[in-house]
C-alpha cells in the first residue's frame, strides 16, 4: 500500500501528523488552543514544564496542527501566541486503496490580523 497526500506540497507527511496525534501532550495542547495563547499560558493550562511545551509546540507546528503568530506586544516585549490550526483530520483509504491524509486547516488569518494589528 502506498502513501499519497491529497493536499498541496505544504501538507505535512502522514507519519508526522499521526505521530503528533499519538502524543498525549500534543493532544492536550491542541485541546487548550481554542484561543491564541502564549507558551506560558499553554504550559500553565496543561501543567507541563515550559521546555516540554516549547518542544511539543514545535512538533505541532511542523505537523501543521498549530500555528504561531509572532509580534504580539506585551509591554516592551514581543510575544508569540499559538492556536490550533485544524478543523478536521481525515485519514483513510481512497478509491485506489491508497492511504491518504486530509487536514482541513482552520481559517486563522482574521485571528492573526487582529492580534498583530492591535498592539
Protein Blocks (a to p, Z undefined) as FASTA:
>chain_A
ZZddfbdfklccfklmmmmmmpmklmmmmmmmmbccdfklmmmmnopafklmmmmmmmmm
mnopaccdehiaehjbccdddddfbfbdcddddfkopacdddddddfklmmmmmmmmZZ
